[in-house]
Amino acid sequence: MRRDGGRCRFCGCTRWLEGHHLTVWSRGGRTDLDNLLVTCSRCHKLFHEGGWTIEGRANGKLVFRRPDGRALANGPPALRPPVRKALEAAIGYRAS
Protein backbone atom coordinates (compact mmCIF):
# COMPACT_ATOMS: atom_id res chain seq x y z
CA MET A 1 0.00 0.00 0.00
CA ARG A 2 2.82 2.39 0.84
CA ARG A 3 4.67 1.73 -2.42
CA ASP A 4 1.55 2.21 -4.52
CA GLY A 5 0.49 5.35 -2.65
CA GLY A 6 -2.69 3.79 -1.24
CA ARG A 7 -4.25 3.94 -4.69
CA CYS A 8 -5.21 1.52 -7.42
CA ARG A 9 -2.26 1.40 -9.82
CA PHE A 10 -4.67 1.18 -12.76
CA CYS A 11 -7.33 3.85 -12.19
CA GLY A 12 -5.92 5.72 -9.18
CA CYS A 13 -8.98 5.40 -6.94
CA THR A 14 -8.70 4.66 -3.21
CA ARG A 15 -11.78 2.48 -2.60
CA TRP A 16 -11.96 -1.28 -1.99
CA LEU A 17 -8.25 -1.91 -2.50
CA GLU A 18 -6.72 -5.38 -2.77
CA GLY A 19 -3.57 -7.02 -4.02
CA HIS A 20 -3.24 -8.34 -7.57
CA HIS A 21 -0.63 -10.90 -8.63
CA LEU A 22 1.07 -10.04 -11.94
CA THR A 23 1.81 -13.72 -12.40
CA VAL A 24 -1.24 -15.52 -11.09
CA TRP A 25 -0.70 -17.30 -7.79
CA SER A 26 -2.24 -20.54 -9.12
CA ARG A 27 0.39 -20.52 -11.90
CA GLY A 28 3.34 -20.19 -9.56
CA GLY A 29 3.24 -16.43 -9.03
CA ARG A 30 4.99 -15.42 -5.85
CA THR A 31 3.33 -13.40 -3.12
CA ASP A 32 6.00 -10.70 -2.79
CA LEU A 33 6.29 -7.04 -3.76
CA ASP A 34 7.87 -7.80 -7.14
CA ASN A 35 4.73 -9.70 -8.16
CA LEU A 36 2.00 -7.71 -6.38
CA LEU A 37 0.37 -4.36 -6.97
CA VAL A 38 -2.63 -2.62 -5.46
CA THR A 39 -5.84 -2.52 -7.47
CA CYS A 40 -9.38 -1.64 -6.53
CA SER A 41 -11.87 -4.49 -6.68
CA ARG A 42 -13.45 -3.06 -9.87
CA CYS A 43 -10.11 -2.98 -11.76
CA HIS A 44 -9.03 -6.31 -10.27
CA LYS A 45 -12.06 -7.86 -11.94
CA LEU A 46 -10.99 -6.36 -15.31
CA PHE A 47 -7.72 -8.30 -15.14
CA HIS A 48 -9.29 -11.58 -14.06
CA GLU A 49 -12.52 -11.52 -16.05
CA GLY A 50 -12.35 -8.65 -18.54
CA GLY A 51 -9.35 -9.64 -20.63
CA TRP A 52 -7.08 -6.74 -19.59
CA THR A 53 -3.41 -7.58 -19.00
CA ILE A 54 -0.44 -5.98 -17.28
CA GLU A 55 3.19 -6.12 -18.40
CA GLY A 56 6.22 -4.98 -16.48
CA ARG A 57 7.34 -5.03 -12.87
CA ALA A 58 5.25 -3.94 -9.91
CA ASN A 59 8.26 -2.00 -8.57
CA GLY A 60 8.72 -0.17 -11.87
CA LYS A 61 6.94 0.74 -15.05
CA LEU A 62 3.74 -1.08 -15.94
CA VAL A 63 2.00 -1.31 -19.30
CA PHE A 64 -1.74 -1.93 -19.20
CA ARG A 65 -3.19 -3.63 -22.29
CA ARG A 66 -6.78 -3.66 -23.47
CA PRO A 67 -8.41 -7.00 -24.31
CA ASP A 68 -7.51 -6.44 -27.99
CA GLY A 69 -3.80 -6.09 -27.06
CA ARG A 70 -3.48 -2.32 -27.53
CA ALA A 71 -1.54 -0.53 -24.81
CA LEU A 72 -3.50 1.99 -22.79
CA ALA A 73 -2.29 5.41 -23.92
CA ASN A 74 -2.92 7.20 -20.64
CA GLY A 75 -2.26 5.24 -17.52
CA PRO A 76 -1.92 5.87 -13.83
CA PRO A 77 0.89 8.05 -12.51
CA ALA A 78 4.34 6.61 -11.94
CA LEU A 79 5.52 5.80 -8.45
CA ARG A 80 5.80 8.92 -6.32
CA PRO A 81 9.42 10.18 -6.00
CA PRO A 82 9.67 9.48 -2.23
CA VAL A 83 8.43 5.92 -2.78
CA ARG A 84 10.86 5.42 -5.68
CA LYS A 85 13.76 6.68 -3.52
CA ALA A 86 12.77 4.42 -0.64
CA LEU A 87 12.71 1.41 -2.99
CA GLU A 88 16.09 2.30 -4.39
CA ALA A 89 17.56 2.69 -0.91
CA ALA A 90 15.96 -0.43 0.55
CA ILE A 91 16.63 -2.96 -2.19
CA GLY A 92 19.00 -1.29 -4.57
CA TYR A 93 16.23 -1.12 -7.16
CA ARG A 94 16.74 1.34 -10.01
CA ALA A 95 13.53 2.19 -11.94
CA SER A 96 13.86 2.84 -15.64
Secondary structure in CASP SS format (residue, H / E / C, confidence):
PFRMAT SS
TARGET T0000
AUTHOR 0000-0000-0000
METHOD secondary structure of the structure
MODEL  1
M C 1.00
R C 1.00
R C 1.00
D C 1.00
G C 1.00
G C 1.00
R C 1.00
C C 1.00
R C 1.00
F C 1.00
C C 1.00
G C 1.00
C C 1.00
T C 1.00
R C 1.00
W C 1.00
L E 1.00
E E 1.00
G E 1.00
H E 1.00
H E 1.00
L C 1.00
T C 1.00
V C 1.00
W H 1.00
S H 1.00
R H 1.00
G C 1.00
G C 1.00
R C 1.00
T C 1.00
D C 1.00
L C 1.00
D C 1.00
N C 1.00
L E 1.00
L E 1.00
V E 1.00
T E 1.00
C E 1.00
S H 1.00
R H 1.00
C H 1.00
H H 1.00
K H 1.00
L H 1.00
F H 1.00
H H 1.00
E H 1.00
G C 1.00
G C 1.00
W C 1.00
T E 1.00
I E 1.00
E E 1.00
G E 1.00
R C 1.00
A C 1.00
N C 1.00
G C 1.00
K C 1.00
L E 1.00
V E 1.00
F E 1.00
R E 1.00
R C 1.00
P C 1.00
D C 1.00
G C 1.00
R C 1.00
A E 1.00
L C 1.00
A C 1.00
N C 1.00
G C 1.00
P C 1.00
P C 1.00
A C 1.00
L C 1.00
R C 1.00
P H 1.00
P H 1.00
V H 1.00
R H 1.00
K H 1.00
A H 1.00
L H 1.00
E H 1.00
A H 1.00
A H 1.00
I H 1.00
G C 1.00
Y C 1.00
R C 1.00
A C 1.00
S C 1.00
END
